[in-house]
Structure formats: structure tokens, C-alpha cells
Amino acid sequence: MSTPQEAPILVFDDVSFGFDDNLALRHVSFELMRGETLIIHGAAGSGKTLLLKLALGLLPATSGRIHLFGQDVTRLPERDWFDVRSRIGVLFQEGGLFDSFTIEENVGYPLVNQRLLQVPPEQIRPKVEQSLEFVELGHTLDKFPSELSGGMRRRVGIARAIVTQPELLLYDSPTAGLDPITANNIIALIVKGRDVRGATTVIVTHRHQDGEILERYRYNEKGGGLRPVGANGDSTRTRYMVMKEGAIAFLGASLEFDCCQDPYVAKFASR
Ligand SMILES: Nc1ncnc2c1ncn2[C@@H]1O[C@H](COP(=O)(O)OP(=O)(O)OP(=O)(O)O)[C@@H](O)[C@H]1O
């Protein structure tokens, strides 16, 4: 008996956003299966953040269709989006922490506010603690965001993105503005967040290394830390997308990405 084919986690089918000559996204099509990683590069203003916003239903597609978890969400009423979003973890570019909330309240926010999850109140603190331990910030529960460094705030953002154990994780420029060592630590946490649960991961980044680490390493459950992939046909199933003026200029695996002759795409692929 053949097993039914698994539905993709996220599908963009000829999606455009904007009007007439001012399309900010143009005919974007791709699909992501469970456990896959998509690295999105592109110049400033090329539509990377917009793509994530449409995937979250924060902006409506002007044309085309978007599917999430096998469901057509293109014209989903806002009240139904809450449940879909409870299956997605997000880290936005600005971090998005609430300044007047403690770290515990910030990380617990999705648990308290997503009704589909129905987390009993007594389970919220243990889940928050677990999530903060995951990013090695278990000692910061009572602090406020202003008391933490930029890199620590980014880690809190990751803790909040993963606290609901989502199937899909969207990261918008998680390493922007960080020094290289902190940036690598952040990416290592994103690898860990992906591999511990097999989450589908989309990451917008300007750093070429971010993609390389996500593609070439897995989280090592036994010893902690990262281990290189490649042995026994192990692969992180990573693809690269390059956005240009709202359209996809490139979508494919690293080998094609590295060899791409298009000068715009080559700028993002260069070693
Ligand atoms: N809500 C909106 N309505 C219409 N146009 C928008 C909206 N938000 C952004 N844009 C436009 O869409 C284009 C792409 O913006 P976007 O924020 O996706 O860029 P980006 O690739 O993420 O850039 P950066 O790397 O600087 O973050 C920009 O020209 C922007 O002005």
C-alpha cells in the first residue's frame, strides 16, 4: 500500500503583492517540505521581509495562492489566522521584544496568547524556563530586555520563537548587527532549534556564512554543539533563494548557487 504524499508545509503559488507597476512581490512560487531549510538572500528592499509577512498572513496576497500546513490560507479570515500562526515561530528583524515585559513574560507571550495551544497556566513557567535554558539564558527570567546585550536579546527572541515547539520557524535577519562570534552562536541555536524537532526553517540573512552553517551542520544531540553533515547521505535539505526587485532571481541547491553565472546572484553566493 502506498503512503499518502505529505503536504508541503508552505507553498507560494504565483504570489504577487502590490498594484499595477508597483508590485513589491512579483510572481513568487516555491514550496517547502517538512524539515527543509530555505536561506533567503537579496538586496535591501528586494522583498524578503514582505515574503515572510505574507507567509504569516500579516499582509494579503494581491494575486496567487498561499498554502500552510496543507490548508489554503490565501483568503483566510483574521480570526482563523490565530490558529495557523500558533504553528509558526517567528523572529522579526527588530527582535520584537516588549520593553515593559520581563524576559519571562516576553518568552511566555505566545503560550498565553495562542488559544489553540491551551497551555494550562501552571505549565507556562516550566515551558518558558526550558526554552530559555535552550538558548542558555535560564538566569534572565526576571530581567527586562534593556538589561541584556543585543546578542542576548536575539537569543531571547529565539527562545520565544521556539517556546510553542512550532512546525515552521521564520527568522528575519537574526544575525544583523551582531559581531561574528555572537552571530555564529545565534546560527548554532537556530540549527539546534531546527534539528531537535525537525522544524521547517526559513531564514532571511545578509551573511553568507549563516547559510553555510545551516546547510553544512546539524545539532549533535549526544555531545551538544554542531557536527558536519555529509556522511551516510545525511543532508540538511537546504535551498537558497535570492530575491531581486520583488522576484525570485535564484532558487536552488548550493551547488547551482555556487556556479550561478548571473552577476546579481553571484554576489550573494561568492565565497
Ligand atoms: N506594507 C507594504 N505595502 C507596500 N509596500 C511595502 C510594504 N512593506 C514594504 N513594502 C515595500 O516592499 C519592498 C520590499 O520591502 P522588504 O521590507 O520586503 O525588503 P527587504 O528585502 O526585507 O529589505 P531589507 O534587507 O532592507 O530588510 C520595499 O520597496 C518596501 O518599500
The ligand as an SDF file (V2000), in Angstrom:
LIG
                    3D

 31 33  0  0  0  0  0  0  0  0999 V2000
    3.0460   47.0860    3.6070 N   0  0  0  0  0  0  0  0  0  0  0  0
    3.6340   47.3950    2.4540 C   0  0  0  0  0  0  0  0  0  0  0  0
    2.9120   47.8280    1.4100 N   0  0  0  0  0  0  0  0  0  0  0  0
    3.5120   48.1420    0.2380 C   0  0  0  0  0  0  0  0  0  0  0  0
    4.8310   48.0500    0.0130 N   0  0  0  0  0  0  0  0  0  0  0  0
    5.6030   47.6430    1.0170 C   0  0  0  0  0  0  0  0  0  0  0  0
    5.0650   47.2810    2.2970 C   0  0  0  0  0  0  0  0  0  0  0  0
    6.0840   46.9030    3.0970 N   0  0  0  0  0  0  0  0  0  0  0  0
    7.2060   47.0240    2.3580 C   0  0  0  0  0  0  0  0  0  0  0  0
    6.9270   47.4730    1.1200 N   0  0  0  0  0  0  0  0  0  0  0  0
    7.8940   47.7270    0.0400 C   0  0  0  0  0  0  0  0  0  0  0  0
    8.2930   46.4740   -0.4800 O   0  0  0  0  0  0  0  0  0  0  0  0
    9.6760   46.4990   -0.8280 C   0  0  0  0  0  0  0  0  0  0  0  0
   10.3830   45.3400   -0.1630 C   0  0  0  0  0  0  0  0  0  0  0  0
   10.4530   45.5710    1.2420 O   0  0  0  0  0  0  0  0  0  0  0  0
   11.0390   44.4950    2.2510 P   0  0  0  0  0  0  0  0  0  0  0  0
   10.8820   45.0480    3.6200 O   0  0  0  0  0  0  0  0  0  0  0  0
   10.4560   43.1730    1.9850 O   0  0  0  0  0  0  0  0  0  0  0  0
   12.5830   44.4780    1.8420 O   0  0  0  0  0  0  0  0  0  0  0  0
   13.7520   43.5410    2.3490 P   0  0  0  0  0  0  0  0  0  0  0  0
   14.2420   42.7530    1.1860 O   0  0  0  0  0  0  0  0  0  0  0  0
   13.3360   42.7860    3.5480 O   0  0  0  0  0  0  0  0  0  0  0  0
   14.8640   44.6200    2.7120 O   0  0  0  0  0  0  0  0  0  0  0  0
   15.9230   44.6970    3.9360 P   0  0  0  0  0  0  0  0  0  0  0  0
   17.0470   43.7720    3.5690 O   0  0  0  0  0  0  0  0  0  0  0  0
   16.3550   46.1300    3.9180 O   0  0  0  0  0  0  0  0  0  0  0  0
   15.2130   44.3220    5.1910 O   0  0  0  0  0  0  0  0  0  0  0  0
   10.2190   47.8520   -0.4270 C   0  0  0  0  0  0  0  0  0  0  0  0
   10.2710   48.6560   -1.5710 O   0  0  0  0  0  0  0  0  0  0  0  0
    9.1840   48.3800    0.5460 C   0  0  0  0  0  0  0  0  0  0  0  0
    9.1000   49.7640    0.4780 O   0  0  0  0  0  0  0  0  0  0  0  0
  1  2  1  0
  2  3  1  0
  2  7  2  0
  3  4  2  0
  4  5  1  0
  5  6  2  0
  6  7  1  0
  6 10  1  0
  7  8  1  0
  8  9  2  0
  9 10  1  0
 10 11  1  0
 11 12  1  0
 11 30  1  0
 12 13  1  0
 13 14  1  0
 13 28  1  0
 14 15  1  0
 15 16  1  0
 16 17  2  0
 16 18  1  0
 16 19  1  0
 19 20  1  0
 20 21  2  0
 20 22  1  0
 20 23  1  0
 23 24  1  0
 24 25  2  0
 24 26  1  0
 24 27  1  0
 28 29  1  0
 28 30  1  0
 30 31  1  0
M  END
$$$$
